[in-house]
């Protein structure tokens, strides 16, 4: 049974819409949520077989000059815990 993986990170507030659009364009890798647009706090809910794609997208964006900080993951068998 797949687990839910939450990928949390911070970006500049002016990049929120762009990052949301880029991750959404990679259909099936996760569900993007903005936790706090003013602070640039975002989360992607993914699965244990797709979250590494989310991490790769974020790393590629960083390599291309986007400021992305505090990337970390959390795994849960019960998404209702969050």
N, C-alpha and C positions, 0 to 999 in steps of 0.2 A: 504494500500500500504506500503510495507516495506521501511524503511529508510536505508541509508548507514551509517555505523558506522566505523570511522577510529580509530584504536587502535595504538597509537604511543608509542615507548619505545626505550631505549638505552641498548646495550649489549657490551661486549668486542668484538673487531674486530675479534678475533680468533673464536668466537662463531657464527658468521653471517651465515655461511653455515649450521651448525648444527641446529640452530633455524629455518632457512628457510625450511630445510628438515623435521623437526618435525611437523611444522605447515602444510606444504603441505601434509604430510601423513594423516592428519585428513581431509579427503576429504570433501569439501563443507563448511568449517567454514570460509574461507576467502582467499583473494588473497594477497600474501606476496610481499612486495617491500622493497628493500634496498635503503634508502635515501642517506646514506653516509657510505660506508663500513669502511673507515678509522676511523670514529667517532663512528661506531656501531649504527647509527640511522636507525631504521626500522619502517615500518608501515604495518598493516594488514587492508585491506578493507574488512569489513564484513557486515552482515545485523543485524537489531535490534533483530532478533530471534536467531542469532548465535554468536554474539560478546562475550557473557558471556562464551562460550566454549573457545574462544581465551584467555580470561582473566584467566580461570582456567588452561589452558595449561601453560601459563606464570607463574602463581603462583606455579604450581607443579614443574616447572623447577627451580624456585627460592628456593623452599624447598629442592631440591636436590643439591643445591650449586652453581647454575649458577647465575652470577651477571646480574640482569636485573633491570634497574632503569628508573625513570620518566615515568611510565606507566600511560597513560591517554587516554580518549576517546573523540571523537567529533562526533556529529550526524548531518546529513544533508539530506534534501529531494532532493537536487540537487548536485550530485557529481561533476558537472562541476564547482562548486564554488571553489573546491580545485585545 
